[in-house]
Amino acid sequence: MTTLITNIRQLVNTREQNQLLRGKALANLPAIDDAFILIEDGIIAEYGAMYELELKVPQLPKVIIDADGQLVLPTWCDSHTHLVFAKTREEEFIDKIKGMSYAEIAAKGGGILNSAAKLNAATEDELFNSAWLRLEEISKLGTGAVEIKSGYGLTVEGELKMLRVIKKLKEKSSLSIKSTFLGAHTYPVAYKEDHQGYINSIINEMLPVIAKEKLADYIDVFCETGFFSPPEMETICQAGLSYGLKPRLHVNQLNSIGGIESAIKLNALSVDHLETMTDGDVKLLSSSNTIGTLLPTAAFFLRMNYQPARTLIDTNCAIALATDYNPGSSPLGNMNFVIALSCIQMKMLPEEAINAATINGAYAMELEKELGSITVGKKANLIFTKQIPSLAYLPYSFGTNLIDKVMLNGAFV
């Protein structure tokens, strides 16, 4: 099927070639005013200014859609979520309001352990059905690609159940989905005094099955005080690498304990969170090939310091933006709010935030050849905004849903 979309007020993030954006390049967001885009079998076949239409598309297709002054962007690439979970945790939300810290809630069996208990009690079908509704929700908010982690099982059976649900979502959803094994999310109660025993379970019981069933694309570890140390993270990731699972890692959320250095040593695809960064951490990241994924809604929800986005950008780090969608510290999958928060609280320019949420997010999931920009040969995953005065209005009017419709693989959601 061939579809022509005409009279686009501004076609945003048009690129002939892929490039992971760093430093000043992150603020460069190429766009075409008064534009068209041609889609063939779900793939971008051509685009350009309306005055070029007759030259570039000499034979018009039967299906022509008038965008009528709307802005069109590539869909968001949300490269860090925990979208598969059994129950919400609003009772902990109340605990936070009363003054309890993230660590205190975890110490009394809340947090990740709370989600693990609920997940292990849920069936695979229950987990799939609830996650499917979340996928439908985020797709209507403009997300076209999403990474989903395990990590709420913390047992062999629970982790495999989560990953099988994610595999089923991959098979049935129109979104592009990447799967990450996060068995090392925390130590389960049974292994509280036997860390090596749980690490052995991850390496010897979980990873072989995950590899055999092809249940994950990546491996992750929560490297943090009270969770997994940098040496423990390295041990787990080396085991994952032996099965072809590249690291994408939780580091520097609460403390700087050497996670960045270890992640770079492991050639991690991304390091995620980064609320707590030393000058040395920033310098290491800026000179590496690792992408720093910022999760401002987690900082917002936990009332923590925001990630030092300006420092990271100004020192030439490659950064992406993601939602951290999870029931405990970021219970939303709305990338539009992530972009607004990044501008409002982290002083990112709208162009920087949009690039970080599209092309750089695609790189963080190794989907840059398929998604993240308006490029011939990529999937026609497109956001159509309502009629708005400018691109900057998207983060400026942060409380309004400004998305009119979303297209995935050339078809409207």
QUICORGI-V597674 format. One record per pair of residues at least 24 apart in sequence whose ideal C-beta (glycine too) atoms are under 10 Angstrom apart, sorted by the first residue. I is the first residue (numbers start at 1). GAP is how many residues later the second one is. D is the distance in whole Angstrom. If there is no record, write none. Layout:
<<I	GAP	D> <I	GAP	D>>
This chain:
<<1	38	8> <1	39	8> <1	40	6> <1	41	8> <1	60	8> <1	61	9> <1	62	7> <1	409	7> <1	410	9> <2	36	7> <2	37	7> <2	38	5> <2	39	8> <2	43	8> <2	55	9> <2	57	10> <2	58	9> <2	59	4> <2	60	8> <2	61	7> <2	62	10> <2	408	9> <3	34	9> <3	35	8> <3	36	5> <3	37	8> <3	38	10> <3	39	9> <3	42	10> <3	58	7> <3	59	9> <3	60	5> <3	61	8> <3	62	6> <3	377	8> <3	404	9> <3	407	6> <3	408	9> <3	409	10> <4	32	6> <4	33	8> <4	34	5> <4	35	8> <4	36	10> <4	41	10> <4	42	9> <4	49	8> <4	53	7> <4	56	6> <4	57	5> <4	58	9> <4	59	7> <4	60	5> <4	61	7> <4	62	10> <5	30	9> <5	31	6> <5	32	5> <5	33	8> <5	34	7> <5	42	9> <5	58	9> <5	59	8> <5	60	5> <5	61	8> <5	62	5> <5	65	9> <5	67	7> <5	375	9> <5	377	8> <5	379	8> <5	402	9> <6	28	9> <6	29	8> <6	30	5> <6	31	9> <6	32	10> <6	44	7> <6	47	7> <6	51	10> <6	54	9> <6	58	6> <6	59	7> <6	60	6> <6	61	7> <6	62	9> <7	27	7> <7	28	8> <7	29	8> <7	43	7> <7	57	10> <7	58	9> <7	59	5> <7	60	5> <7	61	6> <7	62	7> <7	63	8> <8	24	8> <8	25	9> <8	26	7> <8	27	4> <8	28	7> <8	29	7> <8	39	9> <8	41	10> <8	42	8> <8	57	10> <8	58	9> <8	59	4> <8	60	9> <8	61	8> <8	62	7> <8	63	7> <8	64	5> <8	374	10> <8	376	9> <9	24	7> <9	25	7> <9	26	8> <9	58	7> <9	59	8> <9	60	4> <9	61	6> <9	62	6> <9	63	8> <9	376	9> <9	378	8> <9	379	9> <9	381	10> <10	24	8> <10	25	7> <10	57	10> <10	59	9> <10	60	9> <10	61	5> <10	62	8> <10	63	9> <10	375	9> <10	378	10> <10	380	9> <10	381	7> <11	24	4> <11	25	8> <11	26	6> <11	36	6> <11	37	9> <11	38	9> <11	56	9> <11	60	8> <11	61	5> <11	62	8> <11	63	10> <11	363	6> <11	371	9> <12	59	6> <12	60	7> <12	61	4> <12	62	8> <12	339	9> <12	342	7> <12	346	9> <12	361	9> <12	362	7> <12	370	10> <12	371	9> <12	373	9> <12	379	6> <12	382	10> <13	59	9> <13	60	6> <13	61	5> <13	338	9> <13	341	7> <13	342	7> <13	345	6> <13	346	7> <13	359	8> <13	360	5> <13	361	6> <13	362	9> <14	30	10> <14	33	6> <14	34	9> <14	58	10> <14	60	9> <14	359	7> <14	360	4> <14	361	8> <14	362	10> <15	59	9> <15	343	10> <15	344	7> <15	357	9> <15	358	4> <15	359	7> <15	360	5> <15	361	10> <15	363	9> <16	357	9> <16	358	10> <16	359	7> <16	360	8> <17	356	9> <17	358	8> <18	341	7> <18	344	8> <18	345	8> <18	350	5> <18	351	7> <18	354	8> <18	355	7> <18	357	7> <18	360	9> <19	340	8> <19	341	10> <19	344	9> <19	349	9> <19	354	9> <20	269	9> <20	271	7> <20	298	5> <20	300	9> <20	339	8> <20	340	6> <20	342	9> <20	343	5> <20	344	9> <20	348	8> <21	292	10> <21	297	7> <21	298	9> <21	299	10> <21	331	9> <21	334	5> <21	335	8> <21	337	10> <21	338	6> <21	339	6> <21	342	9> <22	264	8> <22	269	10> <22	290	10> <22	291	8> <22	293	9> <22	294	5> <22	295	7> <22	296	5> <22	297	8> <22	338	9> <23	263	9> <23	289	10> <23	290	6> <23	291	7> <23	292	8> <23	293	4> <23	294	8> <23	295	9> <24	289	8> <24	290	9> <24	292	9> <24	328	10> <25	288	10> <25	291	9> <25	293	10> <25	327	10> <25	330	8> <26	283	10> <26	286	10> <26	287	6> <26	290	10> <26	291	10> <26	292	8> <26	293	7> <26	322	8> <26	323	8> <26	325	8> <26	326	5> <26	327	9> <26	328	10> <26	329	5> <26	330	7> <26	333	10> <26	334	8> <27	286	8> <27	321	9> <27	322	5> <27	323	9> <27	324	5> <27	325	5> <27	326	10> <27	328	8> <28	323	7> <28	324	9> <28	327	8> <29	44	9> <29	320	9> <29	321	8> <29	322	4> <29	323	8> <29	324	10> <29	325	6> <29	326	6> <29	329	9> <29	330	10> <29	344	10> <29	362	8> <30	321	10> <30	343	9> <30	344	9> <31	40	9> <31	41	10> <31	42	9> <31	320	9> <31	343	9> <31	360	8> <32	40	10> <32	342	8> <34	35	9> <35	32	9> <35	36	10> <35	37	8> <35	339	9> <36	28	9> <36	31	9> <36	36	10> <37	28	10> <37	30	9> <37	35	7> <37	337	7> <37	339	10> <37	343	8> <37	345	8> <37	370	10> <38	338	9> <38	342	9> <39	24	9> <39	26	10> <39	340	10> <39	341	4> <39	343	8> <39	368	8> <39	370	9> <39	371	5> <39	372	10> <40	340	9> <40	370	8> <41	339	9> <41	368	9> <41	369	7> <42	132	10> <42	337	6> <42	338	6> <42	339	9> <42	365	9> <42	366	8> <42	367	4> <42	368	4> <42	369	7> <43	327	9> <43	333	8> <43	334	6> <43	335	7> <43	336	6> <43	337	6> <43	366	8> <43	367	7> <44	30	9> <44	329	9> <44	330	7> <44	331	7> <44	332	6> <44	333	7> <44	334	5> <44	335	7> <44	336	5> <44	337	9> <44	338	9> <44	366	9> <45	331	7> <45	332	8> <45	335	9> <45	365	10> <46	330	6> <47	25	9> <47	327	6> <47	328	9> <47	329	7> <65	319	9> <65	340	10> <65	342	10> <65	347	9> <67	315	10> <67	317	7> <67	318	10> <67	320	10> <67	337	9> <68	316	10> <68	319	8> <68	336	10> <69	316	10> <69	317	10> <69	318	5> <69	319	9> <70	313	9> <70	314	5> <70	315	6> <70	316	7> <70	317	6> <70	318	8> <70	334	6> <70	335	9> <71	312	8> <71	313	8> <71	314	4> <71	315	9> <71	316	9> <71	317	7> <71	319	9> <71	320	7> <71	322	9> <71	323	8> <71	331	9> <71	333	10> <72	302	8> <72	310	5> <72	311	7> <72	312	6> <72	313	8> <72	335	9> <73	69	8> <73	281	7> <73	284	10> <73	285	7> <73	300	10> <73	301	8> <73	308	10> <73	309	7> <73	310	5> <73	311	9> <73	312	7> <73	318	8> <73	321	9> <73	330	10> <74	68	9> <74	70	7> <74	71	10> <74	280	9> <74	283	9> <74	284	5> <74	285	8> <74	287	10> <74	288	8> <74	297	7> <74	298	6> <74	299	6> <74	300	6> <74	301	9> <74	304	8> <74	305	9> <74	306	9> <74	307	6> <74	308	7> <74	309	7> <75	64	8> <75	66	10> <75	67	6> <75	68	6> <75	69	3> <75	70	7> <75	100	9> <75	101	9> <75	260	9> <75	282	10> <75	283	8> <75	286	10> <75	287	10> <75	296	7> <75	297	9> <75	304	9> <75	305	10> <75	306	4> <75	307	6> <75	308	6> <75	328	10> <75	331	7> <75	332	8> <75	333	7> <75	338	10> <76	62	8> <76	63	10> <76	65	8> <76	66	5> <76	67	5> <76	68	7> <76	69	8> <76	70	9> <76	245	9> <76	246	9> <76	247	9> <76	257	10> <76	258	9> <76	259	4> <76	260	8> <76	262	8> <76	263	8> <76	278	9> <76	281	5> <76	282	7> <76	285	7> <76	286	10> <76	295	10> <76	296	9> <76	305	9> <76	307	8> <76	330	10> <77	66	8> <77	67	7> <77	68	4> <77	69	8> <77	70	9> <77	99	8> <77	101	10> <77	243	8> <77	244	9> <77	245	8> <77	258	9> <77	279	10> <77	280	7> <77	281	6> <77	282	8> <77	283	8> <77	284	3> <77	285	5> <77	286	9> <77	287	7> <77	288	6> <77	290	7> <77	291	9> <77	293	10> <77	294	6> <77	295	6> <77	304	9> <78	60	7> <78	63	10> <78	64	10> <78	65	5> <78	66	9> <78	67	7> <78	68	5> <78	69	7> <78	70	9> <78	97	9> <78	215	10> <78	242	9> <78	243	8> <78	244	5> <78	245	5> <78	246	9> <78	247	7> <78	255	7> <78	256	10> <78	257	6> <78	260	8> <78	279	8> <78	283	7> <78	286	10> <78	287	9> <79	66	8> <79	67	8> <79	68	5> <79	99	8> <79	101	10> <79	169	8> <79	190	9> <79	191	7> <79	193	8> <79	212	8> <79	214	6> <79	216	10> <79	241	5> <79	242	8> <79	243	5> <79	244	9> <79	277	10> <79	278	9> <79	281	9> <79	282	5> <79	283	8> <79	284	9> <79	285	4> <79	286	5> <79	287	10> <79	288	9> <80	66	9> <80	67	6> <80	68	9> <80	69	8> <80	100	9> <80	140	9> <80	168	8> <80	170	9> <80	190	8> <80	192	5> <80	193	9> <80	213	5> <80	214	9> <80	215	6> <80	218	9> <80	240	8> <80	241	9> <80	242	4> <80	243	7> <80	244	5> <80	245	8> <80	246	9> <80	250	9> <80	281	9> <80	284	8> <80	285	9> <81	53	9> <81	57	8> <81	62	9> <81	65	6> <81	66	6> <81	67	6> <81	68	7> <81	96	10> <81	97	10> <81	99	9> <81	214	10> <81	241	7> <81	242	6> <81	243	7> <81	244	4> <81	245	7> <81	249	9> <81	252	7> <82	30	9> <82	33	8> <82	65	10> <82	66	7> <82	67	5> <82	68	9> <82	69	6> <82	70	7> <82	80	10> <82	98	9> <82	100	8> <82	103	9> <82	241	10> <82	242	7> <82	243	6> <82	244	4> <82	245	8> <82	246	9> <82	247	9> <82	248	9> <83	47	9> <83	48	6> <83	51	5> <83	52	7> <83	54	10> <83	55	8> <83	63	7> <83	64	9> <83	65	5> <83	66	8> <83	82	10> <83	83	8> <83	86	8> <83	94	9> <83	240	9> <83	242	5> <83	243	8> <83	244	10> <83	250	7> <84	35	8> <84	38	10> <84	43	6> <84	44	8> <84	46	8> <84	47	5> <84	48	10> <84	50	8> <84	51	10> <84	64	6> <84	65	8> <84	66	7> <84	67	9> <84	68	7> <84	69	10> <84	77	9> <84	78	5> <84	79	9> <84	81	5> <84	82	6> <84	85	8> <84	95	10> <84	241	10> <84	242	10> <85	30	6> <85	31	10> <85	33	8> <85	34	6> <85	37	9> <85	42	8> <85	45	8> <85	46	8> <85	49	9> <85	66	9> <85	67	6> <85	77	9> <85	240	9> <85	241	7> <85	242	5> <85	243	9> <85	246	10> <86	28	10> <86	29	7> <86	30	9> <86	31	9> <86	32	4> <86	33	4> <86	34	8> <86	35	7> <86	36	4> <86	37	10> <86	40	7> <86	41	6> <86	44	7> <86	45	10> <86	66	7> <86	76	10> <86	241	8> <87	27	8> <87	28	7> <87	30	9> <87	31	4> <87	32	8> <87	34	9> <87	35	8> <87	43	9> <87	240	7> <88	27	9> <88	30	9> <88	42	10> <88	239	5> <88	240	9> <88	243	6> <89	25	6> <89	26	7> <89	29	9> <89	237	9> <89	238	5> <89	239	5> <89	240	9> <89	242	8> <90	237	9> <90	241	8> <92	235	9> <92	236	6> <92	237	9> <93	208	8> <93	234	10> <93	235	9> <93	236	10> <93	238	8> <96	205	8> <96	206	7> <96	207	8> <96	232	10> <96	233	9> <97	206	10> <101	153	9> <101	201	9> <101	202	10> <102	151	9> <102	152	7> <102	196	10> <102	200	6> <102	201	10> <102	202	8> <102	226	8> <102	227	7> <103	121	10> <103	122	9> <103	123	7> <103	151	8> <105	223	8> <105	224	10> <106	80	7> <106	120	8> <106	121	9> <106	222	9> <107	119	9> <109	80	8> <110	218	8> <111	74	10> <111	75	8> <111	216	10> <111	217	6> <111	218	8> <112	39	7> <112	40	7> <112	42	8> <112	70	10> <112	73	5> <112	74	5> <112	75	10> <112	76	9> <112	110	8> <112	115	9> <112	214	9> <112	215	10> <112	216	7> <112	217	10> <113	39	9> <113	41	8> <113	72	10> <113	73	7> <113	74	9> <113	75	7> <113	76	7> <113	79	10> <114	38	9> <114	213	9> <114	214	8> <115	36	9> <115	37	4> <115	38	9> <115	39	9> <115	70	9> <115	71	10> <115	211	8> <115	212	6> <115	213	7> <116	35	8> <116	36	5> <116	37	6> <116	38	4> <116	39	8> <116	42	7> <116	43	10> <116	69	8> <116	70	8> <116	72	7> <116	73	9> <117	35	9> <117	37	9> <117	41	10> <117	71	10> <117	72	9> <118	34	8> <118	209	9> <119	31	9> <119	32	9> <119	33	4> <119	34	6> <119	35	9> <119	36	10> <119	39	6> <119	40	10> <119	42	8> <119	43	7> <119	46	10> <119	208	10> <120	32	8> <120	33	7> <120	34	8> <120	35	6> <120	37	7> <120	38	5> <120	39	10> <120	41	8> <120	42	10> <120	68	10> <121	37	10> <122	30	10> <122	36	9> <122	39	8> <122	40	10> <122	43	10> <123	38	9> <123	42	10> <124	36	10> <124	37	6> <124	38	9> <124	40	6> <124	41	6> <124	44	8> <125	40	9> <125	43	10> <126	39	9> <127	25	9> <127	34	7> <127	35	7> <127	37	9> <127	38	5> <127	39	9> <127	41	9> <127	42	10> <128	36	9> <128	37	5> <128	38	9> <128	40	6> <128	41	7> <128	44	9> <129	36	10> <130	35	10> <131	31	9> <131	34	6> <131	35	8> <131	37	9> <131	38	6> <131	42	9> <132	33	9> <132	36	9> <132	37	7> <132	40	8> <132	41	8> <134	35	10> <134	191	7> <134	198	10> <134	199	6> <135	34	6> <135	37	9> <135	38	5> <135	39	9> <135	40	6> <135	42	8> <135	198	9> <136	37	9> <136	38	10> <136	39	10> <136	277	8> <137	188	10> <137	195	9> <137	196	7> <137	197	9> <138	37	8> <138	185	8> <138	187	8> <138	194	9> <138	195	4> <138	196	7> <138	197	8> <138	268	10> <139	34	8> <139	35	7> <139	36	6> <139	194	10> <139	242	10> <139	267	6> <139	269	6> <139	274	5> <140	261	9> <140	263	7> <140	265	9> <140	266	6> <140	273	6> <141	182	10> <141	191	9> <141	192	7> <141	193	5> <141	194	7> <141	195	6> <141	196	9> <141	242	9> <141	260	8> <141	262	6> <141	265	8> <141	272	10> <142	192	9> <142	193	6> <142	194	6> <142	197	10> <142	215	9> <142	239	9> <142	240	9> <142	241	4> <142	242	9> <142	243	9> <142	252	10> <142	259	10> <142	260	10> <142	261	5> <142	263	10> <142	264	6> <142	271	9> <143	32	7> <143	33	10> <143	179	10> <143	180	8> <143	182	10> <143	190	7> <143	191	9> <143	192	6> <143	193	9> <143	214	9> <143	218	10> <143	238	9> <143	240	9> <143	263	8> <143	265	10> <144	30	8> <144	31	6> <144	32	7> <144	191	10> <144	214	9> <144	218	9> <144	223	9> <144	226	10> <144	227	6> <144	228	9> <144	235	8> <144	236	10> <144	237	4> <144	238	8> <144	239	8> <144	262	8> <144	263	9> <144	264	6> <144	265	9> <144	269	9> <145	30	6> <145	31	4> <145	32	7> <145	33	8> <145	213	10> <145	216	7> <145	217	7> <145	219	10> <145	220	6> <145	222	6> <145	225	8> <145	226	5> <145	227	8> <145	234	9> <145	236	7> <145	263	10> <146	27	9> <146	29	6> <146	30	8> <146	31	6> <146	32	8> <146	176	9> <146	177	9> <146	179	8> <146	187	8> <146	189	10> <146	215	10> <146	219	8> <147	29	10> <147	30	8> <147	31	4> <147	32	8> <147	33	6> <147	70	8> <147	71	8> <147	73	9> <147	101	7> <147	123	9> <147	125	10> <147	146	9> <147	175	8> <147	214	9> <147	217	8> <147	218	5> <147	220	9> <148	27	10> <148	29	6> <148	30	7> <148	31	6> <148	32	7> <148	34	10> <148	177	9> <149	29	10> <149	30	8> <149	31	4> <149	32	8> <149	33	4> <149	34	10> <149	36	8> <149	67	9> <149	69	9> <149	70	10> <149	71	6> <149	99	9> <149	101	9> <149	123	10> <149	175	10> <149	176	10> <149	177	9> <150	29	8> <150	30	7> <150	31	6> <150	32	5> <150	33	7> <150	35	8> <150	56	9> <150	60	9> <150	65	8> <150	66	8> <150	70	9> <151	29	8> <151	30	8> <151	31	3> <151	32	7> <151	33	8> <151	34	3> <151	35	8> <151	69	7> <151	70	10> <151	71	8> <151	99	9> <151	175	9> <152	30	9> <152	33	7> <152	34	10> <152	174	9> <152	175	9> <152	176	10> <153	29	9> <153	30	7> <153	32	9> <153	35	9> <153	53	9> <154	28	10> <154	29	7> <154	30	9> <154	31	7> <154	32	7> <154	33	8> <154	34	4> <154	35	9> <154	36	9> <154	37	9> <154	44	8> <154	47	10> <154	48	10> <155	28	9> <155	33	7> <155	35	9> <155	43	10> <155	46	8> <155	50	9> <155	51	9> <156	27	9> <156	45	7> <156	46	9> <156	48	10> <156	49	5> <156	50	6> <156	53	8> <157	48	10> <157	49	10> <158	25	9> <158	30	9> <158	48	10> <159	24	5> <159	26	9> <159	42	10> <159	43	8> <159	46	9> <159	47	6> <159	48	10> <159	50	9> <159	51	8> <159	56	9> <159	57	10> <160	45	9> <160	46	7> <160	49	6> <160	50	7> <160	53	8> <160	55	7> <162	53	9> <163	43	9> <163	46	9> <163	47	6> <163	50	8> <163	51	10> <163	52	4> <163	53	6> <164	46	10> <164	49	8> <164	51	6> <165	50	10> <166	49	7> <166	50	8> <166	51	10> <167	46	8> <167	47	8> <167	48	6> <167	49	9> <170	47	10> <173	235	9> <174	205	10> <174	207	9> <174	233	10> <174	234	4> <174	235	6> <174	237	7> <174	239	7> <175	206	9> <175	233	7> <175	234	9> <175	238	10> <176	186	9> <176	189	8> <176	191	6> <176	194	7> <176	195	6> <176	203	7> <176	205	8> <176	232	9> <176	233	9> <177	40	9> <177	188	9> <177	190	10> <178	38	9> <178	39	5> <178	40	7> <178	70	9> <178	186	9> <178	187	5> <178	188	8> <178	189	7> <179	31	9> <179	35	9> <179	36	7> <179	37	5> <179	38	5> <179	39	7> <179	66	10> <180	36	6> <180	37	7> <180	38	4> <180	39	7> <180	40	5> <180	65	8> <180	66	10> <180	67	9> <180	68	6> <180	69	10> <180	89	10> <180	185	10> <181	25	7> <181	26	8> <181	29	6> <181	30	10> <181	34	7> <181	35	4> <181	36	9> <181	37	7> <181	38	5> <181	39	7> <181	40	10> <181	55	10> <181	59	7> <181	62	9> <181	64	7> <181	67	10> <182	34	9> <182	36	9> <182	37	8> <182	38	4> <182	39	7> <182	40	7> <182	66	9> <182	67	10> <182	68	8> <183	24	8> <183	27	9> <183	33	10> <183	36	8> <183	37	9> <183	38	9> <183	53	8> <183	57	10> <184	35	8> <184	36	7> <184	37	4> <184	38	6> <184	39	9> <184	43	8> <184	44	5> <184	48	8> <184	49	7> <184	51	10> <184	52	5> <184	53	9> <184	56	9> <184	65	10> <184	66	9> <185	35	8> <185	36	8> <185	37	5> <185	42	8> <185	43	9> <185	65	8> <186	36	6> <186	38	9> <186	40	8> <186	41	6> <186	42	8> <187	35	10> <187	39	9> <187	40	7> <187	41	8> <187	45	10> <195	33	8> <195	34	9> <195	37	7> <196	36	9> <196	39	9> <198	30	10> <198	34	10> <198	38	10> <199	29	8> <199	33	6> <199	36	6> <199	37	6> <199	40	9> <200	35	10> <200	39	10> <202	33	9> <202	34	6> <202	37	7> <202	38	9> <203	32	8> <203	33	7> <203	35	9> <203	36	4> <203	37	9> <203	39	9> <203	40	10> <204	35	9> <206	33	10> <206	34	10> <207	29	9> <207	32	6> <207	33	7> <207	35	8> <207	36	6> <207	38	8> <208	31	10> <208	35	8> <210	30	9> <210	33	7> <210	35	8> <211	29	9> <211	31	9> <211	32	4> <211	33	7> <211	34	8> <212	31	9> <214	30	10> <215	30	10> <216	24	8> <216	27	9> <216	28	10> <216	29	6> <217	27	9> <217	28	7> <217	29	8> <217	31	9> <217	52	10> <217	148	8> <217	149	8> <218	26	10> <218	27	6> <218	28	5> <218	29	7> <218	30	5> <218	31	9> <218	50	9> <218	51	7> <218	52	9> <218	147	9> <218	148	9> <219	24	8> <219	25	10> <219	26	4> <219	27	7> <219	28	6> <219	29	7> <219	30	9> <219	47	10> <219	49	10> <220	25	9> <220	27	7> <220	28	5> <220	29	6> <220	30	6> <220	48	9> <220	50	9> <220	52	8> <221	26	7> <221	27	9> <221	28	6> <221	29	7> <221	30	9> <221	38	9> <221	41	9> <221	42	9> <221	45	10> <221	47	10> <222	27	8> <222	28	4> <222	29	9> <222	31	8> <222	37	9> <222	50	10> <222	51	9> <223	26	6> <223	27	6> <223	28	5> <223	29	8> <223	30	9> <223	32	10> <223	34	7> <223	35	8> <223	36	4> <223	37	9> <223	39	7> <223	40	8> <223	48	9> <223	50	10> <224	26	7> <224	27	8> <224	28	8> <224	29	6> <224	30	6> <224	31	6> <224	33	7> <224	35	8> <224	49	9> <224	52	10> <225	28	10> <225	29	6> <225	30	5> <225	31	10> <225	32	6> <226	28	8> <226	29	9> <227	26	10> <227	27	9> <227	30	10> <228	29	10> <228	31	9> <229	28	7> <229	29	8> <229	30	9> <229	33	9> <230	27	6> <230	28	4> <230	29	6> <230	30	9> <230	31	7> <230	32	4> <230	33	9> <230	35	9> <230	36	10> <231	27	9> <231	31	8> <232	30	10> <233	24	10> <233	25	9> <233	26	7> <233	29	6> <233	30	8> <233	33	8> <233	35	10> <234	28	5> <234	29	9> <234	31	7> <234	32	6> <236	30	10> <237	25	8> <237	26	8> <237	28	10> <237	29	5> <237	30	10> <237	31	8> <238	28	8> <240	26	9> <241	25	7> <241	26	9> <246	24	9> <246	120	8> <247	24	9> <247	43	9> <248	24	7> <248	42	10> <248	43	9> <248	45	8> <248	116	8> <248	117	9> <248	118	10> <249	24	9> <249	41	9> <249	44	10> <250	24	10> <250	43	10> <250	45	10> <250	74	10> <251	25	9> <251	26	10> <251	30	9> <251	34	10> <251	39	10> <251	41	9> <252	24	5> <252	25	6> <252	26	9> <252	29	6> <252	33	10> <252	40	9> <252	55	9> <253	42	8> <253	45	8> <253	46	9> <253	49	9> <253	51	8> <253	54	10> <253	71	10> <253	76	9> <254	48	9> <254	50	8> <256	24	8> <256	25	6> <260	24	5> <260	25	6> <260	28	9> <260	30	8> <260	32	9> <261	24	10> <261	27	10> <263	25	8> <263	27	6> <263	29	10> <264	24	5> <264	25	8> <264	26	6> <266	24	9> <269	24	10> <269	94	9> <269	95	7> <269	96	8> <269	97	7> <270	48	9> <270	49	10> <270	50	7> <270	52	9> <270	90	10> <270	91	10> <270	93	9> <270	94	5> <270	95	9> <271	46	10> <272	26	10> <272	35	10> <272	48	9> <272	50	7> <272	52	8> <272	92	9> <273	25	7> <273	26	9> <273	31	10> <273	34	8> <273	51	8> <273	56	10> <274	25	10> <274	32	10> <274	33	5> <274	34	8> <274	35	9> <274	38	7> <274	43	9> <274	45	9> <275	24	6> <275	27	9> <275	29	5> <275	30	6> <275	31	7> <275	32	6> <275	33	9> <276	28	9> <276	29	8> <276	31	9> <276	32	9> <277	28	10> <277	30	7> <277	31	6> <277	34	7> <277	35	8> <277	40	10> <279	32	9> <279	36	9> <281	27	10> <281	31	10> <282	26	7> <282	29	6> <282	30	6> <282	32	10> <282	33	5> <282	34	10> <282	35	7> <283	32	7> <283	34	10> <284	33	10> <285	27	7> <285	30	8> <285	31	9> <285	32	5> <285	33	8> <285	34	9> <286	25	10> <286	26	8> <286	27	10> <286	28	9> <286	29	4> <286	30	5> <286	31	5> <286	32	9> <287	28	9> <287	29	8> <287	30	9> <288	29	8> <288	30	9> <289	29	8> <290	27	9> <290	28	8> <290	74	10> <291	26	8> <291	27	5> <291	28	7> <291	29	5> <291	65	10> <291	69	7> <291	70	9> <291	72	6> <291	73	5> <291	74	10> <292	25	5> <292	26	7> <292	27	5> <292	28	7> <292	64	10> <292	68	10> <292	72	9> <293	25	10> <293	26	7> <293	27	5> <293	28	7> <293	29	5> <293	31	9> <293	63	9> <293	67	9> <293	68	8> <293	71	6> <294	25	6> <294	26	7> <294	27	6> <294	28	8> <294	30	10> <294	44	9> <294	47	10> <294	48	7> <294	52	7> <294	54	9> <294	59	10> <294	62	7> <295	25	10> <295	26	8> <295	27	6> <295	28	7> <295	29	4> <295	30	10> <295	31	10> <295	34	9> <295	35	7> <295	43	8> <296	25	7> <296	26	9> <296	27	9> <296	28	9> <296	34	9> <296	41	9> <296	42	6> <296	43	9> <296	44	9> <296	45	5> <296	46	6> <296	47	10> <296	48	9> <296	49	6> <296	50	6> <296	52	9> <296	57	10> <297	24	10> <297	25	9> <297	26	6> <297	27	6> <297	28	8> <297	29	10> <297	32	9> <297	33	5> <297	34	9> <297	35	6> <297	36	9> <297	37	8> <297	38	10> <297	40	7> <297	41	6> <297	44	6> <297	45	10> <298	24	10> <298	25	9> <298	26	5> <298	27	10> <298	28	8> <298	30	9> <298	31	5> <298	32	4> <299	25	9> <299	30	9> <299	31	9> <299	42	9> <299	46	8> <299	47	9> <300	29	10> <300	30	8> <300	32	10> <300	37	9> <300	38	9> <300	41	6> <300	44	10> <300	45	7> <301	25	10> <301	27	9> <301	28	5> <301	29	5> <301	30	7> <301	31	9> <302	26	9> <302	27	5> <302	28	8> <304	25	9> <305	40	10> <306	35	8> <306	36	9> <306	38	10> <306	39	5> <306	40	5> <306	41	9> <307	35	9> <307	38	9> <307	39	6> <308	38	8> <308	39	10> <309	33	7> <309	34	10> <309	36	9> <309	37	4> <309	38	7> <309	39	5> <309	43	8> <309	44	9> <309	47	9> <310	36	7> <310	37	5> <310	38	7> <310	39	10> <310	42	9> <312	34	9> <312	36	10> <313	33	9> <313	34	9> <313	35	7> <313	36	9> <313	39	7> <313	43	9> <318	38	9> <318	42	6> <318	45	8> <318	46	9> <319	27	10> <319	29	9> <319	33	9> <319	34	10> <319	36	9> <319	37	5> <319	41	7> <319	42	10> <319	45	9> <320	35	9> <320	36	5> <320	37	7> <320	38	9> <320	39	9> <320	40	4> <320	41	5> <320	42	9> <320	43	7> <320	44	4> <320	45	9> <320	52	10> <321	25	9> <321	27	8> <321	31	9> <321	32	6> <321	33	9> <321	34	9> <321	35	4> <321	36	5> <321	37	9> <321	39	8> <321	40	7> <321	43	9> <322	34	9> <322	35	8> <322	39	7> <322	42	8> <322	43	10> <323	34	10> <334	67	9> <335	26	9> <335	48	10> <336	47	9> <336	58	7> <336	59	8> <336	61	10> <336	62	8> <336	64	9> <336	65	7> <336	66	7> <336	67	7> <337	58	9> <337	61	6> <337	62	9> <338	57	10> <339	55	7> <339	56	5> <339	59	9> <340	54	7> <340	55	4> <340	56	8> <340	57	8> <340	58	3> <340	59	9> <341	54	8> <341	57	8> <342	53	8> <343	49	8> <343	51	9> <343	52	4> <343	53	8> <343	55	8> <344	51	7> <344	52	9> <344	54	7> <348	47	9> <349	43	9> <349	46	9> <350	40	9> <350	41	6> <350	42	5> <350	43	9> <350	44	7> <350	45	5> <350	46	8> <351	40	8> <351	41	9> <353	41	9> <353	42	6> <354	37	7> <354	40	8> <354	41	9> <358	25	10> <379	28	9> <379	29	8> <379	30	6> <379	31	8> <380	27	6> <380	28	8> <380	29	7> <380	30	4> <380	31	9> <381	25	8> <381	26	7> <381	27	5> <381	28	7> <381	29	9> <381	32	10> <382	24	7> <382	25	4> <382	26	8> <382	28	9> <382	30	9> <383	24	8> <384	28	9>>
